[in-house]
């Protein structure tokens, strides 16, 4: 078996399709199939099960996929560090973020990190979902991903950094705009601007509302939190969103943020392949971001900042806080 065989096999397991991997690699489906068949001859067991709408790994295939993915990740990291040594580079940090992550969570930290480490390259990649971040991390193309924490993911370590309480965003002049807080039950039946239905944050909000016996109605859907806030400010609807760092102080402009303290907060933080395998620059950047987290959020008495990664923050494998990055 070859390293290319293993890379292709892992890609097929993740995509669930030979043809999709063939398109990605710009080769024929037969060529992709040959990589898998070579592994099956070498191991003596079937690794993929053909189904009407794609393929899935067999039990043996799952064992090989897990081992191959971990081994390839470690090898790619070593090769990257070797290239940096050969080229005389001081290192780089590659981070996956959401569309609004840098603005709300990292702006001050990026400036500080650049001042402290001028020779280290910072690369940001915008991903559309936490799942996309996990895939990019597993492919070894990233060091860190800032996500909304969710259920455990095989091969990924998640660490909480802060908890964001929920607020109701309304336009000034709305009957609820002058309230100091809103009870969850008062949201029953309100027509709201919806976060992406497939996002982790929407799932978290739905679960938090279910705990309070509340169900929302929706007439508008958006792709990110900032767009929901903008539409609320324009008077096009109300939105329940996390109290993001960096939001304007309530009382200025046309938007008001009313706390909804009964809803379980949203946990956000870092995801990596392995914390103990992070490069020193990546670990330094992760801790710089944590160190620059604000202690207060607009409309809230205070958000909880959790321990830094160098202080031994616990893995999220025992937590199940669903949300959207």
C-alpha positions as a LaTeX table, in Angstrom:
\begin{tabular}{lrrr}
\hline
Residue & $x$ (\AA) & $y$ (\AA) & $z$ (\AA) \\
\hline
Unk1 & 0.00 & 0.00 & 0.00 \\
Unk2 & 1.10 & 3.57 & $-0.59$ \\
Unk3 & 0.50 & 6.87 & 1.16 \\
Unk4 & $-1.61$ & 7.94 & $-1.82$ \\
Unk5 & $-3.76$ & 4.82 & $-1.38$ \\
Unk6 & $-4.44$ & 5.79 & 2.22 \\
Unk7 & $-5.13$ & 9.44 & 1.38 \\
Unk8 & $-7.64$ & 8.49 & $-1.29$ \\
Unk9 & $-9.30$ & 5.92 & 0.96 \\
Unk10 & $-9.76$ & 8.45 & 3.78 \\
Unk11 & $-11.19$ & 10.95 & 1.28 \\
Unk12 & $-13.68$ & 8.36 & $-0.02$ \\
Unk13 & $-14.80$ & 7.48 & 3.52 \\
Unk14 & $-15.48$ & 11.14 & 4.28 \\
Unk15 & $-17.17$ & 11.92 & 0.98 \\
Unk16 & $-19.14$ & 8.68 & 0.82 \\
Unk17 & $-18.62$ & 8.67 & $-2.93$ \\
Unk18 & $-15.96$ & 7.46 & $-5.35$ \\
Unk19 & $-17.10$ & 9.87 & $-8.06$ \\
Unk20 & $-16.92$ & 12.90 & $-5.75$ \\
Unk21 & $-13.31$ & 12.11 & $-4.86$ \\
Unk22 & $-12.51$ & 11.52 & $-8.53$ \\
Unk23 & $-13.81$ & 15.00 & $-9.37$ \\
Unk24 & $-11.85$ & 16.53 & $-6.53$ \\
Unk25 & $-8.62$ & 14.82 & $-7.62$ \\
Unk26 & $-9.33$ & 15.40 & $-11.34$ \\
Unk27 & $-9.00$ & 11.72 & $-12.20$ \\
Unk28 & $-11.28$ & 8.87 & $-13.20$ \\
Unk29 & $-13.53$ & 6.96 & $-10.84$ \\
Unk30 & $-11.69$ & 3.81 & $-11.91$ \\
Unk31 & $-8.40$ & 5.30 & $-10.67$ \\
Unk32 & $-9.95$ & 6.04 & $-7.28$ \\
Unk33 & $-11.35$ & 2.52 & $-7.14$ \\
Unk34 & $-7.90$ & 1.05 & $-7.86$ \\
Unk35 & $-6.48$ & 2.75 & $-4.75$ \\
Unk36 & $-9.18$ & 1.14 & $-2.61$ \\
Unk37 & $-8.79$ & $-2.28$ & $-4.26$ \\
Unk38 & $-5.03$ & $-2.20$ & $-3.63$ \\
Unk39 & $-5.68$ & $-1.64$ & 0.08 \\
Unk40 & $-8.25$ & $-4.44$ & 0.13 \\
Unk41 & $-5.75$ & $-6.84$ & $-1.46$ \\
Unk42 & $-3.07$ & $-5.81$ & 1.01 \\
Unk43 & $-5.31$ & $-6.14$ & 4.09 \\
Unk44 & $-7.31$ & $-9.12$ & 2.90 \\
Unk45 & $-10.66$ & $-7.63$ & 3.93 \\
Unk46 & $-13.37$ & $-5.57$ & 2.31 \\
Unk47 & $-13.06$ & $-1.91$ & 3.26 \\
Unk48 & $-16.06$ & $-0.32$ & 1.55 \\
Unk49 & $-19.69$ & $-1.31$ & 1.29 \\
Unk50 & $-21.46$ & $-0.22$ & $-1.88$ \\
Unk51 & $-24.90$ & 1.29 & $-1.37$ \\
Unk52 & $-27.44$ & 2.71 & $-3.84$ \\
Unk53 & $-26.35$ & 6.29 & $-3.11$ \\
Unk54 & $-22.62$ & 5.92 & $-2.48$ \\
Unk55 & $-20.29$ & 3.94 & $-0.27$ \\
Unk56 & $-19.68$ & 3.58 & 3.46 \\
Unk57 & $-16.71$ & 2.00 & 5.24 \\
Unk58 & $-17.15$ & $-1.50$ & 6.62 \\
Unk59 & $-16.19$ & $-2.25$ & 10.20 \\
Unk60 & $-12.67$ & $-3.03$ & 9.01 \\
Unk61 & $-12.73$ & 0.08 & 6.86 \\
Unk62 & $-13.55$ & 2.27 & 9.86 \\
Unk63 & $-10.55$ & 0.85 & 11.71 \\
Unk64 & $-8.22$ & 1.61 & 8.81 \\
Unk65 & $-9.73$ & 5.05 & 8.20 \\
Unk66 & $-9.20$ & 6.13 & 11.81 \\
Unk67 & $-5.59$ & 4.95 & 11.87 \\
Unk68 & $-4.80$ & 6.34 & 8.42 \\
Unk69 & $-6.31$ & 9.76 & 9.16 \\
Unk70 & $-4.34$ & 10.13 & 12.38 \\
Unk71 & $-1.11$ & 8.95 & 10.77 \\
Unk72 & $-1.48$ & 11.21 & 7.73 \\
Unk73 & $-2.22$ & 14.20 & 9.95 \\
Unk74 & 0.93 & 13.64 & 11.99 \\
Unk75 & 3.05 & 13.09 & 8.90 \\
Unk76 & 1.72 & 16.19 & 7.14 \\
Unk77 & 2.47 & 18.27 & 10.22 \\
Unk78 & 6.03 & 16.94 & 10.35 \\
Unk79 & 6.57 & 17.62 & 6.64 \\
Unk80 & 5.25 & 21.14 & 7.06 \\
Unk81 & 7.67 & 21.83 & 9.90 \\
Unk82 & 10.53 & 20.38 & 7.87 \\
Unk83 & 9.66 & 22.70 & 4.97 \\
Unk84 & 9.71 & 25.64 & 7.35 \\
Unk85 & 13.16 & 24.64 & 8.59 \\
Unk86 & 14.50 & 24.18 & 5.06 \\
Unk87 & 13.05 & 27.47 & 3.84 \\
Unk88 & 14.15 & 29.38 & 6.89 \\
Unk89 & 10.59 & 30.32 & 7.81 \\
Unk90 & 9.66 & 31.22 & 11.37 \\
Unk91 & 6.39 & 29.37 & 11.16 \\
Unk92 & 2.75 & 29.97 & 10.39 \\
Unk93 & $-0.66$ & 29.57 & 11.99 \\
Unk94 & $-3.63$ & 28.49 & 9.89 \\
Unk95 & $-7.05$ & 29.16 & 11.38 \\
Unk96 & $-10.60$ & 28.36 & 10.24 \\
Unk97 & $-13.22$ & 30.89 & 11.21 \\
Unk98 & $-16.80$ & 31.86 & 10.48 \\
Unk99 & $-17.63$ & 34.94 & 8.48 \\
Unk100 & $-17.87$ & 37.16 & 11.58 \\
Unk101 & $-15.45$ & 35.40 & 13.93 \\
Unk102 & $-12.41$ & 37.66 & 13.53 \\
Unk103 & $-14.49$ & 40.80 & 14.02 \\
Unk104 & $-16.16$ & 39.66 & 17.22 \\
Unk105 & $-13.63$ & 37.36 & 18.86 \\
Unk106 & $-10.14$ & 37.97 & 17.48 \\
Unk107 & $-9.58$ & 41.54 & 16.28 \\
Unk108 & $-7.54$ & 42.72 & 19.29 \\
Unk109 & $-5.75$ & 39.39 & 19.58 \\
Unk110 & $-4.64$ & 39.47 & 15.94 \\
Unk111 & $-3.07$ & 42.89 & 16.41 \\
Unk112 & $-1.36$ & 41.82 & 19.62 \\
Unk113 & $-0.09$ & 38.56 & 18.13 \\
Unk114 & 1.32 & 40.36 & 15.11 \\
Unk115 & 3.19 & 42.79 & 17.36 \\
Unk116 & 4.61 & 39.99 & 19.50 \\
Unk117 & 5.39 & 37.59 & 16.64 \\
Unk118 & 6.08 & 39.68 & 13.51 \\
Unk119 & 7.76 & 36.80 & 11.66 \\
Unk120 & 4.90 & 34.31 & 12.01 \\
Unk121 & 2.41 & 34.13 & 9.18 \\
Unk122 & $-1.31$ & 34.20 & 10.02 \\
Unk123 & $-3.67$ & 32.56 & 7.53 \\
Unk124 & $-7.45$ & 32.64 & 7.93 \\
Unk125 & $-9.90$ & 30.44 & 6.04 \\
Unk126 & $-13.63$ & 31.12 & 6.15 \\
Unk127 & $-15.68$ & 27.94 & 6.50 \\
Unk128 & $-19.44$ & 27.71 & 6.28 \\
Unk129 & $-19.98$ & 25.29 & 9.16 \\
Unk130 & $-18.36$ & 23.51 & 12.07 \\
Unk131 & $-18.47$ & 20.31 & 10.00 \\
Unk132 & $-16.37$ & 21.99 & 7.30 \\
Unk133 & $-13.90$ & 23.09 & 9.97 \\
Unk134 & $-13.60$ & 19.53 & 11.26 \\
Unk135 & $-12.97$ & 18.21 & 7.76 \\
Unk136 & $-10.27$ & 20.84 & 7.15 \\
Unk137 & $-8.61$ & 20.02 & 10.46 \\
Unk138 & $-8.68$ & 16.30 & 9.68 \\
Unk139 & $-7.07$ & 17.00 & 6.31 \\
Unk140 & $-4.15$ & 18.68 & 8.14 \\
Unk141 & $-4.56$ & 21.92 & 6.22 \\
Unk142 & $-5.37$ & 23.86 & 9.41 \\
Unk143 & $-3.99$ & 24.23 & 12.92 \\
Unk144 & $-7.01$ & 25.66 & 14.73 \\
Unk145 & $-10.71$ & 26.25 & 14.18 \\
Unk146 & $-12.96$ & 28.60 & 16.15 \\
Unk147 & $-16.31$ & 26.88 & 16.50 \\
Unk148 & $-19.48$ & 26.68 & 18.49 \\
Unk149 & $-18.99$ & 23.58 & 20.59 \\
Unk150 & $-21.09$ & 20.55 & 19.82 \\
Unk151 & $-21.09$ & 16.79 & 20.37 \\
Unk152 & $-17.75$ & 14.92 & 20.33 \\
Unk153 & $-16.23$ & 14.36 & 16.88 \\
Unk154 & $-13.84$ & 11.50 & 16.26 \\
Unk155 & $-10.27$ & 12.68 & 15.79 \\
Unk156 & $-11.03$ & 16.25 & 16.95 \\
Unk157 & $-10.49$ & 17.79 & 20.38 \\
Unk158 & $-12.81$ & 20.64 & 21.36 \\
Unk159 & $-12.08$ & 23.06 & 24.19 \\
Unk160 & $-14.53$ & 25.65 & 25.50 \\
Unk161 & $-13.30$ & 29.23 & 25.87 \\
Unk162 & $-16.39$ & 31.28 & 26.70 \\
Unk163 & $-20.14$ & 31.07 & 27.10 \\
Unk164 & $-22.40$ & 33.54 & 25.29 \\
Unk165 & $-25.81$ & 34.36 & 26.76 \\
Unk166 & $-28.74$ & 34.88 & 24.40 \\
Unk167 & $-30.33$ & 38.26 & 23.67 \\
Unk168 & $-33.44$ & 39.33 & 21.80 \\
Unk169 & $-32.46$ & 41.89 & 19.14 \\
Unk170 & $-35.25$ & 44.35 & 18.30 \\
Unk171 & $-35.49$ & 47.76 & 16.71 \\
Unk172 & $-35.79$ & 50.80 & 18.97 \\
Unk173 & $-39.49$ & 51.50 & 19.37 \\
Unk174 & $-40.42$ & 47.83 & 19.57 \\
Unk175 & $-42.72$ & 47.14 & 22.56 \\
Unk176 & $-39.97$ & 44.93 & 24.06 \\
Unk177 & $-37.12$ & 47.39 & 23.45 \\
Unk178 & $-37.28$ & 49.05 & 26.87 \\
Unk179 & $-37.34$ & 45.82 & 28.86 \\
Unk180 & $-34.37$ & 44.92 & 31.08 \\
Unk181 & $-34.90$ & 41.25 & 30.23 \\
Unk182 & $-37.40$ & 38.92 & 28.60 \\
Unk183 & $-38.67$ & 35.62 & 29.96 \\
Unk184 & $-38.43$ & 32.65 & 27.64 \\
Unk185 & $-42.19$ & 32.10 & 27.84 \\
Unk186 & $-42.76$ & 35.59 & 26.41 \\
Unk187 & $-41.07$ & 34.48 & 23.19 \\
Unk188 & $-43.68$ & 31.79 & 22.55 \\
Unk189 & $-45.16$ & 32.28 & 19.09 \\
Unk190 & $-43.02$ & 35.27 & 18.16 \\
Unk191 & $-42.01$ & 35.35 & 14.49 \\
Unk192 & $-38.25$ & 35.56 & 14.42 \\
Unk193 & $-35.36$ & 35.82 & 12.00 \\
Unk194 & $-34.00$ & 32.27 & 11.85 \\
Unk195 & $-30.36$ & 31.24 & 12.09 \\
Unk196 & $-29.31$ & 28.66 & 9.47 \\
Unk197 & $-31.54$ & 25.61 & 10.17 \\
Unk198 & $-28.64$ & 23.16 & 9.72 \\
Unk199 & $-26.26$ & 25.14 & 11.94 \\
Unk200 & $-25.14$ & 24.07 & 15.38 \\
Unk201 & $-26.25$ & 27.36 & 16.91 \\
Unk202 & $-29.80$ & 26.88 & 15.62 \\
Unk203 & $-29.82$ & 23.36 & 17.06 \\
Unk204 & $-28.56$ & 24.70 & 20.39 \\
Unk205 & $-31.21$ & 27.44 & 20.44 \\
Unk206 & $-33.96$ & 24.96 & 19.62 \\
Unk207 & $-32.78$ & 22.68 & 22.43 \\
Unk208 & $-32.55$ & 25.56 & 24.92 \\
Unk209 & $-36.07$ & 26.68 & 23.98 \\
Unk210 & $-37.41$ & 23.12 & 24.29 \\
Unk211 & $-36.04$ & 23.02 & 27.84 \\
Unk212 & $-38.19$ & 26.08 & 28.57 \\
Unk213 & $-41.21$ & 24.75 & 26.69 \\
Unk214 & $-40.96$ & 27.46 & 24.01 \\
Unk215 & $-41.33$ & 27.19 & 20.24 \\
Unk216 & $-40.58$ & 29.94 & 17.75 \\
Unk217 & $-42.12$ & 30.76 & 14.40 \\
Unk218 & $-39.88$ & 32.00 & 11.59 \\
Unk219 & $-40.45$ & 34.06 & 8.46 \\
Unk220 & $-36.86$ & 34.99 & 7.50 \\
Unk221 & $-33.63$ & 32.99 & 7.39 \\
Unk222 & $-30.06$ & 34.32 & 7.40 \\
Unk223 & $-26.57$ & 32.86 & 7.03 \\
Unk224 & $-24.89$ & 34.50 & 10.02 \\
Unk225 & $-25.47$ & 36.38 & 13.26 \\
Unk226 & $-24.47$ & 39.80 & 11.94 \\
Unk227 & $-27.08$ & 39.64 & 9.17 \\
Unk228 & $-29.75$ & 38.75 & 11.73 \\
Unk229 & $-28.73$ & 41.81 & 13.77 \\
Unk230 & $-28.82$ & 44.05 & 10.70 \\
Unk231 & $-32.32$ & 42.94 & 9.73 \\
Unk232 & $-33.51$ & 43.48 & 13.30 \\
Unk233 & $-31.98$ & 46.96 & 13.28 \\
Unk234 & $-33.80$ & 47.74 & 10.03 \\
Unk235 & $-37.07$ & 46.71 & 11.63 \\
Unk236 & $-37.53$ & 43.66 & 9.43 \\
Unk237 & $-37.99$ & 41.29 & 12.33 \\
Unk238 & $-36.75$ & 40.20 & 15.72 \\
Unk239 & $-33.85$ & 37.83 & 16.30 \\
Unk240 & $-32.58$ & 35.73 & 19.20 \\
Unk241 & $-28.78$ & 35.74 & 18.88 \\
Unk242 & $-25.75$ & 35.21 & 21.12 \\
Unk243 & $-24.48$ & 38.32 & 22.91 \\
Unk244 & $-21.35$ & 38.65 & 20.78 \\
Unk245 & $-18.26$ & 40.51 & 21.97 \\
Unk246 & $-17.86$ & 43.88 & 20.29 \\
Unk247 & $-21.53$ & 44.65 & 19.82 \\
Unk248 & $-22.51$ & 48.29 & 20.26 \\
Unk249 & $-23.70$ & 49.35 & 23.71 \\
Unk250 & $-27.50$ & 49.11 & 23.88 \\
Unk251 & $-29.23$ & 52.45 & 23.78 \\
Unk252 & $-27.27$ & 53.81 & 20.85 \\
Unk253 & $-28.46$ & 53.51 & 17.27 \\
Unk254 & $-31.65$ & 51.77 & 16.19 \\
Unk255 & $-31.15$ & 48.35 & 17.76 \\
Unk256 & $-31.81$ & 47.14 & 21.30 \\
Unk257 & $-30.47$ & 43.91 & 22.83 \\
Unk258 & $-32.71$ & 42.49 & 25.54 \\
Unk259 & $-31.25$ & 39.61 & 27.64 \\
Unk260 & $-33.08$ & 36.27 & 27.71 \\
Unk261 & $-31.43$ & 34.82 & 30.84 \\
Unk262 & $-33.53$ & 31.65 & 31.03 \\
Unk263 & $-32.03$ & 30.19 & 27.83 \\
Unk264 & $-28.94$ & 28.02 & 28.28 \\
Unk265 & $-25.85$ & 29.92 & 26.99 \\
Unk266 & $-23.94$ & 29.03 & 23.85 \\
Unk267 & $-20.39$ & 27.65 & 24.29 \\
Unk268 & $-17.70$ & 28.65 & 21.80 \\
Unk269 & $-14.02$ & 27.80 & 21.65 \\
Unk270 & $-11.21$ & 26.04 & 19.84 \\
Unk271 & $-11.11$ & 22.78 & 17.91 \\
Unk272 & $-7.84$ & 21.05 & 16.99 \\
Unk273 & $-6.64$ & 17.61 & 16.01 \\
Unk274 & $-4.47$ & 17.20 & 19.13 \\
Unk275 & $-3.56$ & 19.89 & 21.65 \\
Unk276 & $-0.28$ & 18.25 & 22.55 \\
Unk277 & 0.74 & 18.29 & 18.86 \\
Unk278 & 0.07 & 22.02 & 18.31 \\
Unk279 & 3.04 & 24.00 & 17.13 \\
Unk280 & 4.32 & 26.69 & 19.54 \\
Unk281 & 3.03 & 29.51 & 17.26 \\
Unk282 & $-0.45$ & 27.94 & 17.07 \\
Unk283 & $-0.59$ & 27.47 & 20.83 \\
Unk284 & 0.58 & 31.06 & 21.34 \\
Unk285 & $-2.14$ & 32.36 & 19.03 \\
Unk286 & $-4.84$ & 30.30 & 20.76 \\
Unk287 & $-3.84$ & 31.69 & 24.14 \\
Unk288 & $-3.55$ & 35.24 & 22.79 \\
Unk289 & $-7.16$ & 35.06 & 21.60 \\
Unk290 & $-8.27$ & 33.80 & 25.02 \\
Unk291 & $-6.28$ & 36.49 & 26.80 \\
Unk292 & $-8.01$ & 39.25 & 24.82 \\
Unk293 & $-11.56$ & 38.07 & 25.41 \\
Unk294 & $-13.67$ & 40.94 & 26.79 \\
Unk295 & $-15.15$ & 40.45 & 30.23 \\
Unk296 & $-18.51$ & 41.97 & 29.36 \\
Unk297 & $-20.98$ & 41.59 & 26.52 \\
Unk298 & $-23.48$ & 44.19 & 25.35 \\
Unk299 & $-26.68$ & 43.90 & 27.33 \\
Unk300 & $-25.25$ & 41.33 & 29.75 \\
Unk301 & $-23.83$ & 41.41 & 33.26 \\
Unk302 & $-20.84$ & 39.37 & 32.19 \\
Unk303 & $-19.86$ & 36.39 & 30.06 \\
Unk304 & $-17.90$ & 33.46 & 31.39 \\
Unk305 & $-14.33$ & 33.16 & 30.16 \\
Unk306 & $-13.10$ & 29.60 & 30.56 \\
Unk307 & $-9.45$ & 28.52 & 31.20 \\
Unk308 & $-6.77$ & 28.98 & 28.56 \\
Unk309 & $-5.44$ & 25.95 & 26.70 \\
Unk310 & $-2.11$ & 26.20 & 28.49 \\
Unk311 & $-3.93$ & 26.07 & 31.83 \\
Unk312 & $-5.25$ & 22.60 & 31.07 \\
Unk313 & $-8.79$ & 23.41 & 30.01 \\
Unk314 & $-10.74$ & 20.14 & 29.85 \\
Unk315 & $-11.55$ & 18.52 & 26.54 \\
Unk316 & $-15.14$ & 18.88 & 25.42 \\
Unk317 & $-15.50$ & 15.15 & 24.95 \\
Unk318 & $-17.68$ & 15.08 & 28.05 \\
Unk319 & $-19.78$ & 18.09 & 27.05 \\
Unk320 & $-22.63$ & 18.32 & 24.57 \\
Unk321 & $-23.33$ & 22.02 & 24.06 \\
Unk322 & $-24.80$ & 22.34 & 20.61 \\
Unk323 & $-24.36$ & 25.54 & 18.65 \\
Unk324 & $-23.19$ & 27.18 & 15.47 \\
Unk325 & $-19.74$ & 28.54 & 14.77 \\
\hline
\end{tabular}
